[in-house]
Amino acid sequence: MMKYLISIILFTFLHLIPGFAQKNNEKQTEKGADAIIGIELIITQDTLYLGKEFPVYLKLSNNSNKSIFIPKNIDLTSNLLPNGLNEIWDGALVKLELQPSSDFASMHQENTTWVTSVEFIKVKPKSYVKFLLVDLNQHIQNFNKDIDSDDLKVKSKQTYTLQATYRNGRKKKGKVKRTFLGEAKSQKIELIIRKD
């Protein structure tokens, strides 16, 4: 009986330890993501005039002391269009969060194509790359055009916050250990939306 009991305890112990270790590693990865890379949203002005171009850029900095690899392309989503602004998905995922907005206003686009062959770029230590994410004005105009209820539209004469989350699960062949895998958030920026 004692031998049987010891076997159960040992079996349980050996199965709990890997799970604990995995969770611990996941926590370390989450905590370490912002230490490895820095994500910054860049806009040229803090007022968006509907009808005028409003480019939003993403600056990704390598804060580590080793070169890292990241996908060359960005697949963009937003809380307004949760499953993507791109028809072809072939890179890392960036989600833009424009608040305040209603969950009921979200629209879904279909027929996106997932590409398995991905190009990567090398980011040297203490350097950065800059991506043009979206013309936010055009995105808002397209969204408002397809929403019937005025209450759910993105409104002018209102202040909004914008934040980006960068995620990558794509791995570069032969450079898996040097590929950035994880998630990092940008700062929140405030912008005012006005009519042109």
N, C-alpha and C positions, 0 to 999 in steps of 0.2 A: 504493500500500500504506500509506504514511504517512498519507494523507488518510483512508483507511478506518479505520485504528487510532485516529486523533484523534476520528473520529465516534463510535466505540464508547465511548471514554473519556468524551466529552462526554455521551452518552446515559445512561451509567451514573451519572455525577455528578449530572445533573439529576433522575434518579429516586431517588437515595439521599437527596438533601437534603430533599425534602418529608417522607419517612418519618422522617428524623432530627428534623425540626422538629416533626412530629406527636407523636413519642414524648416530646420535650422538653416540649411543651405539656401532655401528659398528666401528666408528672411534676410540673410546676408546679401543675396543678390539684389533684393528690393532696396535695401539700405545703401548698397554700394553703387547702384545705377547712377545716381546723381553725382557721386564722387568721380566716376569714370568720365561721364559726359555732362556737359551743361547745355540746356536748351533755353533759347531766348527768342521771344517774338519781337519782330521789329516792324514798326509802322513809321511813316514819314511825318504824320500829323495825327492829332488826337480827335479830329472832327471828320466824320465821314459824311460827305454830301451825296445824297442819292442822285444818281445820274452821272457822277464823276468817278473815274478810276480810283481805286483804293487798294494798292498792292499790299499784301501781308507776307513778310519774309520770316523764315525760320533759320536761326543761327545755331549750329551744332558744334560745340567746342569739345576737343579731346583734352580732358584735364589730367589724364594719366601720364606716366613717363615712358609709355610704349605706344607704338603705332597701333591703330585699330582699323578694322574694316567695317564699313556700313553699306547698305544698299545704295546704289546710285540714284534710284528713283524714290519718290514719295507717293504713297497711296493715301489720298485725303478723304476723311469723313468729317462730319460735323453733327452736332445734336439736332440740327435742322434736317440733315440728310444722313441718317445713321449708317447706311450701308455703302456710302461712297459718292464722291464727286467724279471718280475716274471710272471709265468703262473697262479698262484693263488694269489689273492689279499685278504689279511686278516689282514691288519694293517694300520699304518699311511703311508702317502705318502711322499716320498722324491724325489725331482727332481734335478738331476745333470745338470749343465750348463757348457759345454766345449766350450770355445770361443778362437779364431774365428772359426766359422763353417757356412756352408751355409744352409739356410732353405730348399733348394731343396734336401739336402742330407738325410733328416729325413726319417726313415723307420718305418713302423707300423707292429706290431705283432698282430695276431688275436687269438681268442679262449682263452682269459683270463677269469678266473672264479672269480666272486665276492663272497666272503664268508661273511655272516652276523654275524656269531658267532666269536667274537674276544676276544683273551686273553689280559689282561692288567697287567702291572707291576706298583708297587708303587715306586715313587722316593721321598726320604725324603728331607726335606729342606737343602739347601746348599750342596747337593750331586749330583752325576751325574751317567749316564749310558753310555756305549760305544757300538756302533754297528759296525760290519764289513759290509760295504755297498757293495763293489764290488772289483773284481780284474780289475782295469781300463785297464791294458794291454790286458787282454782277451776280454774285451768289445770293445776296439778299434780294435783289430785284427779281431773279428767277424764282426764288422761294415765294415772295409776296404775290407774284403773278399767278401761282398755282394754288394759293390758299383763298378759299371763298370767304371765310369769316375775318372781318377786319380786326376782331379782338385777338386773333392768333398771329396776325402779321407782325413783322419787325417794324417798329414805329419810329417816326422821326420825332424830334424834340424830346429825346430820352437818352439817358446814359446807360451804356451796356458795359459788361466786362467780357474780355476775351482771353482764353487760356488754351494752350496746346498740350497734348500728351503724345509723346513719341514712343512707339513700341516697335521692337524688332525681334522676330523669331526666325528670320532667314539666316542660314549658315553658309559661309564661303567654304567651298571644298578645299581641303588641305590647310585651311587657316581658321578652323573652328574655334580654337582657343583665343585667337586674336580678333574674332568677330564680336562686336558688341551685341549681346543678347540681353534684353531687359526693357525696362520702361523708365522714362523720365518726364517730369512735368516742367513747363515753362512758368515764368512769372505771370500774374494776372495783370492785364492792362485795361485801363478805362478808355472808352471812346464815346463820343457824342454823335448821334445820328441826326442829321438835319436834311431838309429838302433842298434841292439845288436852287 
